[in-house]
Amino acid sequence: MLQNNVMAYWMASRGYTTIQQNNYPTGIYATAIAGTIFYAIISDKLQSRWEVSIAIGLTFIIGSAILVSSPSTDAGYFVAFYLLGTTFAPQAVWYSWMADVTSSDVQLRAITTGFMNSFDFAFVTWWPLVFYAATDAPNFHRGYIASLVTGTLTLPFIGLIAYLEKRDRARGVIGRVAFESPASDDDRDGRDDDSGKLVDTPVNVRSSEVSV
């Protein structure tokens, strides 16, 4: 939504100057940066991603709901636009969450990362054309409703992932180290440091210890 000059179109319809139309929307990216850093720090402190994901989803719903209601004052629009700027944070939080749950399987992590990137780009290619067409400016009511519905649908999806993560951690499926158990001290000779696999370990011998 916020990458399609929605705020600039709205400001133009309200008679704001060209300079204001260029400057005020940059505040969205300021809140995006602040929100991304804030949510990343909180999720790292909690060592969990689902709580901040729920918070981001609720923020998305509130901001979209404000726009759907067509506020009577300009202040309501500014609050909604800047609030929605913080919803850029999922890109950092969710990729970190993905790395958490696939930490024991490098191949799964690579596949999941590729899928997430592909889905993201495939989604944004048609979404603005359908819901935020320039011909709808300055009132993108259809797009606001679509964003509200999307934000609402993220909540049960986040809950499902959180449940599956908790279940699989309890089963030991997530968090296991995909290596053999380290060898005991008595069996360390001729083995590498942690993997437990036999390796050829070179031995350095000083010339004074052997007869040449």
Secondary structure, DSSP 8 states (H G I E B T S, - for coil): -TTTTHHHHHHHHTT--HHHHHHTTHHHHHHHHHHHHHHHHHHHHHT-SHHHHHHHHHHHHHHHHHHHT--SSHHHHHHHHHHHHGGGTHHHHHHHHHHHHTTT-HHHHHHHHHHHHHHHHHHHHHHHHHHS-GGGTT--HHHHHHHHHHHHHHHHHHHHHHHHHHHHHHHTSSS--SS-----GGG-TTB-SSS--B--------GGGS--
